[in-house]
Amino acid sequence: MEQRSFIQYFIVSLKGMAMGAADVVPGVSGGTIAFISGIYEELLSSISSINFGLLQTLKKEGFKAVWRKVNGNFLLALLIGIFISVASLARIISWLLQHKPILVWSFFFGLVLASIIYVGKQISKWNTITMIVLLFGVLLAYYITTLQPLISENSSPLFMFLAGALAICAMILPGISGAFILVLLGAYKPVLEAIHNRDFKIIAILAAGAIVGLLTFSKILKWLFSNFRNYTLAVLTGFIFGSLNKIWPWKRILETKLIEGKTIVLEEESVLPFAFEGEPQIVSAIVLAIIGFAVIIILEKLATKFD
């Protein structure tokens, strides 16, 4: 991996902040932001380089060699940005989602819509198979967004391990967020309870699952990019497109449940602005969507200029 200047690492941290902000929003994946900001494949490569072979490298060549091998400066800069964003923006975004949901969802809708164009432009060859896998990605993501979450009391070690692995996979996969996957699996309540009760055993098992899932899935994605780049890009483009249903600004809530003091939506459906029960805020929504769309253009320019 080539070394960057300070300003380039600063830009990486800003991209990490954007990823962190996206992960706070249920339904938006940090992986989407990583992709549209031009660091997705480097992130996969850096994560997938973490393996048991590093122990031999550490023994023979020292810590500096290990740090270079895992692209440590890049990962550190990215993690710093994600941490700053989650720590500083989580409460603000949560408040906005509760009080200004249409405006927040409109911004992210515009952002994700532009990202479809960005990812799609990178597909160098279109053929029948490309179109089929693109459609597959659309249908799969759309189907996932329509699933009704399970509410489960299951907090067994194996279940939590698998939940952590699947949630982290969703987090790095453009489209659906990891938090949404936890809700679908019925792991949302057990995770909240574990954090609230400081059940470090459950938290450790969840973290272990996340680490295994991250390291394994990143290697799979890296292999797919290396061997089937066009088809992989087509699937991801379709997946992001299909996930738009989840972040459509105007929803009709069909069923909710109170979990740990938080209202969790069990079932909802997308509706047209004119069928929305309440003030649709159409003009403001369009403005925010345009701003979200413009953010992608800016990120693309930054990726081209600094990387």
Rosetta silent file (secondary structure, phi, psi, omega in degrees, C-alpha in Angstrom):
SEQUENCE: MEQRSFIQYFIVSLKGMAMGAADVVPGVSGGTIAFISGIYEELLSSISSINFGLLQTLKKEGFKAVWRKVNGNFLLALLIGIFISVASLARIISWLLQHKPILVWSFFFGLVLASIIYVGKQISKWNTITMIVLLFGVLLAYYITTLQPLISENSSPLFMFLAGALAICAMILPGISGAFILVLLGAYKPVLEAIHNRDFKIIAILAAGAIVGLLTFSKILKWLFSNFRNYTLAVLTGFIFGSLNKIWPWKRILETKLIEGKTIVLEEESVLPFAFEGEPQIVSAIVLAIIGFAVIIILEKLATKFD
SCORE:     score description
SCORE:     0.000 S_00000001
   1 L     0.000  133.691 -179.822    0.000    0.000    0.000 S_00000001
   2 L   -74.384  148.185  179.384    1.360    3.415   -0.904 S_00000001
   3 L   -78.208  143.833  179.141    2.004    5.915    1.853 S_00000001
   4 L  -105.820  164.426  173.408   -0.219    8.956    1.997 S_00000001
   5 L   -82.870  172.307  179.711    0.451   12.506    3.104 S_00000001
   6 H   -59.359  -43.504 -177.928   -1.118   13.940    6.253 S_00000001
   7 H   -65.236  -33.556  178.377   -3.861   15.667    4.280 S_00000001
   8 H   -68.912  -39.511  176.025   -4.691   12.410    2.505 S_00000001
   9 H   -68.448  -31.868  176.414   -5.023   10.568    5.815 S_00000001
  10 H   -63.829  -40.280  177.266   -7.159   13.465    7.061 S_00000001
  11 H   -63.795  -39.222  177.033   -9.457   12.906    4.064 S_00000001
  12 H   -60.836  -40.938  178.462   -9.613    9.202    4.971 S_00000001
  13 H   -64.254  -38.090  176.853  -10.707   10.193    8.491 S_00000001
  14 H   -63.192  -38.926  177.086  -13.417   12.425    7.012 S_00000001
  15 H   -66.177  -36.438  175.233  -14.637    9.459    4.971 S_00000001
  16 H   -62.706  -38.817  176.825  -14.621    7.427    8.190 S_00000001
  17 H   -62.899  -39.967  177.984  -16.797   10.100    9.794 S_00000001
  18 H   -65.117  -38.890  177.157  -19.222    9.798    6.897 S_00000001
  19 H   -64.164  -43.315  179.706  -19.279    6.005    7.361 S_00000001
  20 H   -62.363  -41.633  179.083  -19.917    6.401   11.089 S_00000001
  21 H   -63.323  -39.129  179.359  -22.766    8.834   10.460 S_00000001
  22 H   -67.020  -40.838 -177.982  -24.347    6.393    8.006 S_00000001
  23 H   -66.048  -23.611  177.354  -24.051    3.451   10.410 S_00000001
  24 H   -68.768  -29.133 -177.901  -25.985    5.428   13.031 S_00000001
  25 L   -84.747  118.800  178.950  -28.951    5.529   10.653 S_00000001
  26 L   -67.844  114.544 -178.742  -30.894    2.234   10.667 S_00000001
  27 L   118.587  -14.688  177.887  -31.145    1.228    7.033 S_00000001
  28 L  -114.657  129.768 -175.674  -28.026    2.937    5.672 S_00000001
  29 L   -95.628  137.910  174.047  -24.782    0.964    5.468 S_00000001
  30 H   -63.066  -25.806  177.206  -21.345    2.372    6.148 S_00000001
  31 H   -62.392  -33.675  177.047  -20.230    0.095    3.332 S_00000001
  32 H   -62.607  -45.109  179.823  -22.197    2.238    0.902 S_00000001
  33 H   -65.031  -40.315  178.592  -20.288    5.333    2.013 S_00000001
  34 H   -60.567  -39.274 -178.620  -16.971    3.465    1.786 S_00000001
  35 H   -67.702  -50.210 -174.598  -17.803    2.496   -1.787 S_00000001
  36 H   -74.008  -15.592  177.915  -18.870    5.899   -3.026 S_00000001
  37 L   -94.635    3.070  172.074  -15.913    7.599   -1.325 S_00000001
  38 L    83.154   16.768 -177.258  -13.475    5.382   -3.219 S_00000001
  39 L  -118.763    6.316 -172.241  -11.980    3.378   -0.331 S_00000001
  40 H   -61.674  -51.387 -176.527  -14.099    0.214   -0.407 S_00000001
  41 H   -67.890  -35.349  176.648  -11.685   -2.137   -2.132 S_00000001
  42 H   -66.636  -37.243  177.643   -8.720   -0.850   -0.109 S_00000001
  43 H   -63.336  -45.624  178.011  -10.747   -1.412    3.056 S_00000001
  44 H   -61.020  -44.312 -179.099  -11.526   -4.992    2.024 S_00000001
  45 H   -63.426  -41.319 -178.929   -7.896   -5.631    1.120 S_00000001
  46 H   -66.765  -44.310 -179.539   -6.641   -4.212    4.416 S_00000001
  47 H   -66.871  -42.762 -177.171   -9.090   -6.205    6.532 S_00000001
  48 H   -69.286  -15.402  178.535   -8.530   -9.438    4.595 S_00000001
  49 L   -78.423   -8.606  178.644   -4.757   -9.126    5.147 S_00000001
  50 L   -82.258  112.474 -179.141   -5.329   -9.781    8.863 S_00000001
  51 L  -154.562 -179.833 -177.734   -4.605  -13.482    9.427 S_00000001
  52 L   -67.043  -20.857  178.228   -2.529  -15.878   11.514 S_00000001
  53 H   -62.479  -19.919  178.932    0.424  -15.334    9.188 S_00000001
  54 H   -65.501  -27.003  178.210    0.877  -11.959   10.853 S_00000001
  55 H   -63.901  -39.770  177.253    2.182  -13.756   13.944 S_00000001
  56 H   -67.160  -40.720  177.955    5.089  -15.093   11.901 S_00000001
  57 H   -62.687  -41.904  178.863    5.684  -11.651   10.420 S_00000001
  58 H   -62.089  -41.204 -178.169    5.661  -10.146   13.909 S_00000001
  59 H   -68.984  -39.635 -174.140    8.166  -12.735   15.129 S_00000001
  60 H   -90.643  -37.897 -172.121   10.539  -12.408   12.188 S_00000001
  61 H  -115.986  -13.932  177.472   10.228   -8.774   11.059 S_00000001
  62 L    96.511  175.998 -174.081    8.656   -6.918   13.976 S_00000001
  63 H   -65.197  -37.722 -177.640    5.619   -4.726   14.571 S_00000001
  64 H   -60.817  -38.618  178.806    6.412   -2.204   11.831 S_00000001
  65 H   -65.437  -40.384  177.322    6.255   -4.921    9.181 S_00000001
  66 H   -63.631  -43.708 -179.239    2.886   -6.096   10.515 S_00000001
  67 H   -60.437  -42.339  178.354    1.589   -2.516   10.549 S_00000001
  68 H   -66.852  -39.624 -176.597    2.601   -2.022    6.925 S_00000001
  69 H   -64.320  -37.079 -179.339    1.112   -5.366    5.889 S_00000001
  70 L   -92.586    6.936 -178.940   -2.330   -4.542    7.302 S_00000001
  71 L    57.575   49.769 -171.824   -2.181   -0.957    6.003 S_00000001
  72 H   -57.673  -39.561 -179.297   -2.323    0.213    9.606 S_00000001
  73 H   -61.769  -41.531  179.007   -2.171    3.967    8.949 S_00000001
  74 H   -64.281  -48.780 -178.856   -5.194    3.739    6.669 S_00000001
  75 H   -63.268  -40.274  179.988   -7.219    1.603    9.103 S_00000001
  76 H   -64.477  -46.506  179.517   -6.298    3.837   12.052 S_00000001
  77 H   -60.088  -41.007 -179.383   -7.269    7.025   10.227 S_00000001
  78 H   -66.697  -45.651 -179.025  -10.560    5.428    9.168 S_00000001
  79 H   -64.708  -36.730  177.432  -11.376    4.115   12.661 S_00000001
  80 H   -61.334  -44.611  178.921  -10.607    7.516   14.216 S_00000001
  81 H   -63.023  -43.750  179.264  -13.097    9.124   11.835 S_00000001
  82 H   -62.179  -44.849 -179.043  -15.758    6.490   12.534 S_00000001
  83 H   -62.770  -45.692 -179.945  -15.292    6.833   16.311 S_00000001
  84 H   -60.072  -43.092 -177.994  -15.475   10.642   16.228 S_00000001
  85 H   -65.091  -49.861 -178.723  -18.609   10.509   14.114 S_00000001
  86 H   -61.820  -42.347 -178.010  -20.430    7.915   16.218 S_00000001
  87 H   -68.395  -34.163 -173.677  -19.470    9.652   19.466 S_00000001
  88 H   -99.615  -29.723 -173.339  -20.432   13.139   18.310 S_00000001
  89 H  -103.636  -15.473 -174.996  -23.234   12.631   15.782 S_00000001
  90 H   -56.089  -48.589 -177.602  -25.138    9.611   17.119 S_00000001
  91 H   -66.122  -39.849 -179.294  -27.311   11.628   19.501 S_00000001
  92 H   -64.650  -48.009 -178.761  -27.923   14.372   16.922 S_00000001
  93 H   -65.604  -38.452  177.360  -28.894   11.961   14.152 S_00000001
  94 H   -61.265  -41.231  178.731  -31.084    9.956   16.542 S_00000001
  95 H   -64.804  -44.262  179.856  -32.890   13.187   17.503 S_00000001
  96 H   -63.331  -39.430  178.993  -33.319   14.142   13.846 S_00000001
  97 H   -63.834  -31.745 -178.639  -34.665   10.681   12.991 S_00000001
  98 H   -80.809  -37.332 -173.259  -37.235   11.047   15.737 S_00000001
  99 H  -105.191  -26.096  179.650  -38.288   14.633   15.054 S_00000001
 100 L  -131.046   53.826 -172.686  -37.416   15.243   11.377 S_00000001
 101 H   -61.208  -41.320 -177.133  -37.579   11.765    9.816 S_00000001
 102 H   -62.159  -41.287 -178.438  -38.723   12.799    6.337 S_00000001
 103 H   -68.247  -41.747  179.483  -35.874   15.285    5.949 S_00000001
 104 H   -64.964  -47.763 -179.113  -33.225   12.823    7.179 S_00000001
 105 H   -65.186  -33.577  178.471  -34.496    9.994    4.991 S_00000001
 106 H   -64.926  -42.416  178.224  -34.731   12.359    2.001 S_00000001
 107 H   -60.159  -48.355 -178.753  -31.088   13.352    2.410 S_00000001
 108 H   -70.487  -29.399  176.974  -29.953    9.727    2.564 S_00000001
 109 H   -64.032  -45.999  177.613  -32.281    8.778   -0.289 S_00000001
 110 H   -62.727  -39.401  179.493  -30.597   11.332   -2.536 S_00000001
 111 H   -63.009  -48.781 -178.266  -27.201   10.180   -1.333 S_00000001
 112 H   -69.845  -35.567  178.325  -27.858    6.507   -2.006 S_00000001
 113 H   -60.370  -43.592  178.683  -29.564    7.259   -5.330 S_00000001
 114 H   -67.211  -32.466 -178.810  -26.436    9.036   -6.545 S_00000001
 115 H   -67.048  -28.578  176.934  -24.285    6.170   -5.280 S_00000001
 116 H   -62.367  -43.234  178.620  -26.141    3.781   -7.614 S_00000001
 117 H   -64.873  -42.450 -178.577  -24.988    5.874  -10.561 S_00000001
 118 H   -61.477  -48.517 -179.023  -21.453    6.033   -9.152 S_00000001
 119 H   -68.895  -41.563 -179.206  -21.144    2.277   -8.660 S_00000001
 120 H   -61.373  -33.394  179.860  -22.909    1.475  -11.916 S_00000001
 121 H   -63.363  -22.992 -176.469  -20.450    3.631  -13.888 S_00000001
 122 L   -82.938   -7.295  176.119  -17.639    1.319  -12.793 S_00000001
 123 L   -76.409  112.793 -171.881  -19.167   -1.680  -14.582 S_00000001
 124 L   -84.542  -21.835 -177.773  -16.980   -1.869  -17.701 S_00000001
 125 L  -139.821  125.719  178.803  -18.889   -4.519  -19.646 S_00000001
 126 L  -105.813  131.866  173.936  -22.625   -5.124  -19.868 S_00000001
 127 L  -149.286 -173.046 -176.555  -24.069   -8.435  -21.031 S_00000001
 128 H   -61.068  -43.512 -179.419  -26.967  -10.755  -20.234 S_00000001
 129 H   -64.015  -40.441  178.087  -25.313  -12.217  -17.128 S_00000001
 130 H   -58.461  -44.871  179.852  -24.503   -8.724  -15.828 S_00000001
 131 H   -65.558  -37.745 -179.446  -28.158   -7.720  -16.164 S_00000001
 132 H   -65.796  -46.377 -178.784  -29.317  -10.939  -14.476 S_00000001
 133 H   -69.706  -30.600  174.916  -27.049  -10.522  -11.437 S_00000001
 134 H   -62.855  -47.802  178.935  -28.015   -6.836  -11.248 S_00000001
 135 H   -63.005  -38.859  177.432  -31.698   -7.796  -11.140 S_00000001
 136 H   -59.250  -44.402  178.741  -30.898  -10.497   -8.571 S_00000001
 137 H   -61.833  -41.656  178.978  -29.274   -7.875   -6.339 S_00000001
 138 H   -61.433  -50.557 -176.335  -32.296   -5.570   -6.671 S_00000001
 139 H   -65.873  -40.057 -179.472  -34.828   -8.282   -5.833 S_00000001
 140 H   -64.720  -46.888 -179.446  -32.808   -9.711   -2.932 S_00000001
 141 H   -64.939  -42.556  179.282  -32.267   -6.335   -1.278 S_00000001
 142 H   -62.345  -41.886  179.640  -35.896   -5.311   -1.796 S_00000001
 143 H   -61.741  -42.376  179.737  -37.090   -8.611   -0.321 S_00000001
 144 H   -61.193  -39.373 -178.655  -34.888   -8.124    2.747 S_00000001
 145 H   -69.100  -18.451 -179.113  -36.338   -4.645    3.324 S_00000001
 146 H   -95.781   -5.082 -179.140  -39.863   -6.101    3.352 S_00000001
 147 L   -67.218  143.267  176.992  -39.138   -8.841    5.916 S_00000001
 148 L   -88.449  125.520 -177.566  -40.918   -8.549    9.242 S_00000001
 149 L   -60.514  149.653  174.530  -38.440   -8.530   12.140 S_00000001
 150 L   -93.656  138.470  175.114  -38.436  -11.350   14.661 S_00000001
 151 L  -107.766  107.622 -172.251  -38.731  -10.501   18.324 S_00000001
 152 L  -126.356  146.455  174.548  -36.783  -13.151   20.185 S_00000001
 153 L   -93.125    4.250 -176.054  -35.559  -13.688   23.718 S_00000001
 154 L   -66.952  119.932  176.183  -32.811  -15.957   22.392 S_00000001
 155 L  -133.108   30.104  179.202  -29.424  -14.912   23.748 S_00000001
 156 L   -65.100  152.102 -178.381  -27.608  -18.232   23.505 S_00000001
 157 H   -54.480  -45.009 -178.275  -23.860  -17.982   22.750 S_00000001
 158 H   -64.122  -42.732  179.981  -24.172  -19.566   19.298 S_00000001
 159 H   -62.159  -45.478 -178.876  -27.072  -17.314   18.331 S_00000001
 160 H   -67.315  -35.843  177.841  -25.260  -14.153   19.446 S_00000001
 161 H   -62.533  -48.141 -179.870  -22.064  -15.247   17.690 S_00000001
 162 H   -65.898  -37.502  178.802  -23.942  -15.752   14.405 S_00000001
 163 H   -62.377  -43.494  178.571  -25.869  -12.503   14.885 S_00000001
 164 H   -63.331  -40.955 -179.397  -22.616  -10.587   15.301 S_00000001
 165 H   -65.135  -44.898 -178.723  -21.124  -12.234   12.208 S_00000001
 166 H   -69.895  -38.537 -178.671  -24.152  -11.491   10.007 S_00000001
 167 H   -65.021  -41.785 -178.952  -24.575   -7.933   11.273 S_00000001
 168 H   -69.781  -32.271  176.087  -20.959   -6.999   10.554 S_00000001
 169 H   -62.406  -42.826  178.920  -21.234   -8.536    7.064 S_00000001
 170 H   -65.322  -33.219 -176.842  -24.205   -6.280    6.375 S_00000001
 171 H   -66.270  -36.057 -179.743  -22.263   -3.309    7.726 S_00000001
 172 H   -93.839   -7.606  177.597  -19.484   -3.643    5.116 S_00000001
 173 L   -92.029  121.390  179.504  -21.840   -4.697    2.332 S_00000001
 174 L   -55.222  132.160  179.591  -23.318   -1.672    0.521 S_00000001
 175 L   130.561 -102.889 -174.017  -27.061   -1.546    1.076 S_00000001
 176 L   -86.068  143.870 -177.660  -28.642   -2.742    4.321 S_00000001
 177 L   -83.050  157.814  177.909  -27.254   -1.731    7.713 S_00000001
 178 H   -64.446  -36.704  179.717  -25.988   -4.084   10.402 S_00000001
 179 H   -62.660  -38.054  179.247  -28.457   -2.666   12.934 S_00000001
 180 H   -65.521  -37.729  178.080  -31.339   -3.570   10.632 S_00000001
 181 H   -64.937  -39.303  177.267  -30.058   -7.149   10.375 S_00000001
 182 H   -60.808  -39.845  178.023  -29.966   -7.398   14.181 S_00000001
 183 H   -65.053  -44.329  179.894  -33.610   -6.333   14.279 S_00000001
 184 H   -60.316  -40.312 -176.891  -34.539   -8.889   11.599 S_00000001
 185 H   -75.561  -14.358 -175.017  -32.787  -11.695   13.475 S_00000001
 186 L    82.417   17.935 -178.642  -34.466  -10.810   16.741 S_00000001
 187 L   -96.791   -4.043 -175.392  -31.073  -10.039   18.270 S_00000001
 188 H   -62.022  -48.045 -178.872  -31.747   -6.343   18.820 S_00000001
 189 H   -65.657  -47.948  177.329  -33.283   -6.735   22.273 S_00000001
 190 H   -57.703  -36.633  178.968  -30.651   -9.197   23.606 S_00000001
 191 H   -67.468  -45.022  177.601  -27.881   -6.880   22.401 S_00000001
 192 H   -60.239  -43.129 -179.656  -29.476   -3.863   24.074 S_00000001
 193 H   -64.751  -39.313  179.727  -29.953   -5.833   27.293 S_00000001
 194 H   -63.947  -41.464  179.000  -26.346   -7.046   27.222 S_00000001
 195 H   -68.699  -44.256 -178.178  -25.062   -3.494   26.832 S_00000001
 196 H   -64.393  -40.960 -178.352  -27.447   -2.099   29.464 S_00000001
 197 L   -89.176    2.616 -178.143  -26.610   -4.842   31.992 S_00000001
 198 L    52.992   46.914  177.688  -22.911   -4.791   31.106 S_00000001
 199 L   -83.367   87.712 -172.771  -23.024   -8.474   30.299 S_00000001
 200 H   -66.843  -23.064  177.867  -19.456   -8.663   29.043 S_00000001
 201 H   -65.891  -49.212  179.896  -19.776  -12.357   28.212 S_00000001
 202 H   -65.429  -42.119 -179.915  -22.540  -11.744   25.669 S_00000001
 203 H   -62.059  -40.398  179.607  -20.792   -8.625   24.360 S_00000001
 204 H   -65.665  -40.412  178.839  -17.542  -10.593   23.925 S_00000001
 205 H   -65.517  -42.649  177.737  -19.342  -13.383   22.065 S_00000001
 206 H   -61.377  -44.077 -179.937  -21.054  -10.830   19.806 S_00000001
 207 H   -64.598  -39.929  178.897  -17.705   -9.114   19.169 S_00000001
 208 H   -62.375  -42.640  177.338  -16.042  -12.466   18.418 S_00000001
 209 H   -62.460  -40.170  179.580  -18.747  -13.239   15.868 S_00000001
 210 H   -64.188  -41.490 -179.926  -18.296   -9.793   14.334 S_00000001
 211 H   -64.873  -47.339  179.153  -14.527  -10.279   14.026 S_00000001
 212 H   -61.392  -45.247  179.697  -14.875  -13.733   12.444 S_00000001
 213 H   -62.349  -42.526 -178.843  -17.592  -12.487   10.093 S_00000001
 214 H   -63.900  -48.707 -178.195  -15.595   -9.411    9.120 S_00000001
 215 H   -65.837  -39.463 -179.345  -12.370  -11.283    8.391 S_00000001
 216 H   -71.460  -49.191 -175.213  -14.147  -14.068    6.504 S_00000001
 217 H   -67.939  -34.786  179.031  -16.553  -11.949    4.485 S_00000001
 218 H   -63.921  -37.168  177.718  -13.885   -9.403    3.532 S_00000001
 219 H   -66.649  -39.782  178.686  -11.793  -12.209    2.022 S_00000001
 220 H   -63.686  -46.454 -179.765  -14.798  -13.471    0.050 S_00000001
 221 H   -64.756  -39.230  178.567  -15.570  -10.001   -1.285 S_00000001
 222 H   -62.188  -42.479  178.964  -11.919   -9.386   -2.148 S_00000001
 223 H   -63.246  -41.319  179.273  -11.832  -12.679   -4.087 S_00000001
 224 H   -63.958  -41.098  178.489  -15.029  -11.763   -5.933 S_00000001
 225 H   -65.729  -36.043 -178.281  -13.612   -8.369   -6.908 S_00000001
 226 H   -72.082  -34.890 -172.850  -10.391  -10.000   -8.111 S_00000001
 227 H  -106.835  -27.921 -178.533  -12.092  -12.716  -10.181 S_00000001
 228 L  -137.721   55.622 -172.765  -15.566  -11.403  -11.069 S_00000001
 229 H   -56.548  -50.741 -177.011  -15.271   -7.638  -10.734 S_00000001
 230 H   -61.352  -45.718 -179.122  -18.010   -6.673  -13.196 S_00000001
 231 H   -66.904  -37.070  177.971  -20.547   -9.144  -11.852 S_00000001
 232 H   -64.462  -44.266  177.416  -19.734   -8.180   -8.263 S_00000001
 233 H   -62.311  -37.229  179.502  -20.220   -4.503   -9.086 S_00000001
 234 H   -65.265  -44.326  178.470  -23.517   -5.370  -10.808 S_00000001
 235 H   -62.051  -45.122 -179.198  -24.795   -7.255   -7.738 S_00000001
 236 H   -65.307  -38.497  176.610  -23.764   -4.412   -5.421 S_00000001
 237 H   -61.264  -46.321  177.700  -25.388   -1.833   -7.696 S_00000001
 238 H   -63.978  -38.477 -179.038  -28.610   -3.842   -7.637 S_00000001
 239 H   -64.285  -42.667  178.364  -28.335   -4.353   -3.900 S_00000001
 240 H   -65.512  -41.393  179.602  -28.020   -0.620   -3.256 S_00000001
 241 H   -61.936  -45.866 -179.339  -30.933    0.070   -5.632 S_00000001
 242 H   -64.079  -28.366 -178.510  -33.147   -2.502   -3.919 S_00000001
 243 L   -75.160   -9.272  179.897  -32.351   -1.043   -0.499 S_00000001
 244 H   -58.926  -28.821  179.031  -33.915    2.297   -1.511 S_00000001
 245 H   -59.176  -34.905 -178.169  -37.251    0.900   -0.331 S_00000001
 246 H   -68.707  -32.291 -175.070  -35.906    0.887    3.239 S_00000001
 247 H  -107.930   13.439  173.607  -34.973    4.578    3.187 S_00000001
 248 L   -57.613  127.427 -171.071  -37.943    5.904    1.199 S_00000001
 249 L   -62.011  -32.106 -173.729  -38.918    9.037    3.204 S_00000001
 250 L  -104.070  114.628 -177.000  -42.674    8.470    3.329 S_00000001
 251 E  -126.048  149.868  168.715  -43.821    5.428    5.301 S_00000001
 252 E  -110.514  116.079 -178.549  -47.055    4.140    6.759 S_00000001
 253 E   -78.885  126.533 -177.539  -46.332    2.336   10.031 S_00000001
 254 E  -101.662  -31.952 -178.352  -48.380   -0.841   10.370 S_00000001
 255 E  -156.796  136.635  177.472  -47.028   -2.347   13.593 S_00000001
 256 E  -133.433  165.946  174.735  -44.635   -1.309   16.373 S_00000001
 257 E  -148.641  142.098 -179.586  -43.366   -2.691   19.677 S_00000001
 258 E   -88.214  118.918 -179.892  -41.702   -1.049   22.676 S_00000001
 259 E  -127.145  119.192  178.940  -38.312   -2.631   23.449 S_00000001
 260 L    51.909   41.285  178.123  -36.076   -1.297   26.223 S_00000001
 261 L    78.953    0.654  179.671  -37.842    2.055   26.074 S_00000001
 262 E  -114.004  136.372  178.490  -37.380    2.315   22.300 S_00000001
 263 E   -82.500  116.565 -179.981  -40.165    2.005   19.759 S_00000001
 264 E  -104.142  126.543  178.904  -39.196   -0.596   17.179 S_00000001
 265 E   -79.930  119.188 -179.992  -41.101   -0.660   13.898 S_00000001
 266 E   -87.699  -35.124 -177.921  -42.077   -4.237   13.098 S_00000001
 267 E  -150.508  134.006  178.101  -43.897   -3.583    9.854 S_00000001
 268 E  -151.213  164.920  178.249  -44.234   -0.586    7.557 S_00000001
 269 E  -138.347  146.887  178.082  -44.889    0.172    3.923 S_00000001
 270 E   -77.040  138.918  178.968  -43.694    2.859    1.532 S_00000001
 271 L  -133.186  161.928  175.328  -46.374    5.275    0.325 S_00000001
 272 L   -70.265  152.747 -179.233  -46.527    8.231   -2.033 S_00000001
 273 H   -53.021  -36.742 -176.665  -46.098   11.677   -0.420 S_00000001
 274 H   -74.233  -15.496  178.322  -49.751   12.515   -1.094 S_00000001
 275 H  -100.333    2.781 -178.128  -50.864    9.368    0.761 S_00000001
 276 L   -73.966  135.425  179.965  -48.660   10.114    3.764 S_00000001
 277 L   -84.353   93.642 -177.178  -50.514   10.616    7.045 S_00000001
 278 L   135.950 -172.632  179.837  -49.140   13.983    8.103 S_00000001
 279 L   -76.736  115.560 -175.453  -47.235   16.856    6.526 S_00000001
 280 L   -73.129  -19.398  177.777  -45.247   15.386    3.587 S_00000001
 281 L    50.592   48.195 -172.706  -42.807   18.340    3.449 S_00000001
 282 H   -60.139  -47.188 -177.384  -42.327   17.688   -0.268 S_00000001
 283 H   -62.426  -48.754  179.471  -40.332   20.832   -1.107 S_00000001
 284 H   -62.262  -38.163 -179.841  -37.944   20.428    1.830 S_00000001
 285 H   -63.992  -42.387  179.349  -37.587   16.722    1.063 S_00000001
 286 H   -64.060  -41.912  179.022  -36.638   17.442   -2.549 S_00000001
 287 H   -61.494  -45.614 -179.461  -34.070   20.030   -1.446 S_00000001
 288 H   -66.305  -36.826  177.908  -32.497   17.617    1.050 S_00000001
 289 H   -64.266  -40.060  178.050  -32.437   14.830   -1.547 S_00000001
 290 H   -64.352  -40.926  177.531  -30.623   17.137   -3.972 S_00000001
 291 H   -62.333  -44.378  177.885  -28.110   18.026   -1.248 S_00000001
 292 H   -60.610  -40.252  177.914  -27.571   14.323   -0.539 S_00000001
 293 H   -62.591  -41.722 -178.200  -27.067   13.715   -4.249 S_00000001
 294 H   -67.055  -32.431  179.387  -24.545   16.573   -4.397 S_00000001
 295 H   -58.194  -39.100  179.941  -22.584   15.119   -1.465 S_00000001
 296 H   -64.027  -40.892  178.488  -21.753   12.073   -3.593 S_00000001
 297 H   -61.330  -42.096  179.905  -20.414   14.291   -6.371 S_00000001
 298 H   -65.634  -44.002  178.728  -18.213   16.083   -3.834 S_00000001
 299 H   -61.909  -38.594  179.557  -16.966   12.799   -2.341 S_00000001
 300 H   -64.895  -40.983  178.169  -16.177   11.524   -5.818 S_00000001
 301 H   -64.161  -40.985  179.436  -14.164   14.671   -6.569 S_00000001
 302 H   -64.382  -41.359 -179.694  -12.293   14.321   -3.269 S_00000001
 303 H   -62.250  -38.984 -179.698  -11.545   10.659   -3.981 S_00000001
 304 H   -71.417  -37.036 -174.587  -10.127   11.617   -7.381 S_00000001
 305 H   -76.847  -40.525 -171.418   -8.106   14.564   -6.077 S_00000001
 306 H  -102.810  -10.985 -178.173   -6.544   13.073   -2.952 S_00000001
 307 L  -112.484    0.000    0.000   -6.192    9.355   -3.747 S_00000001
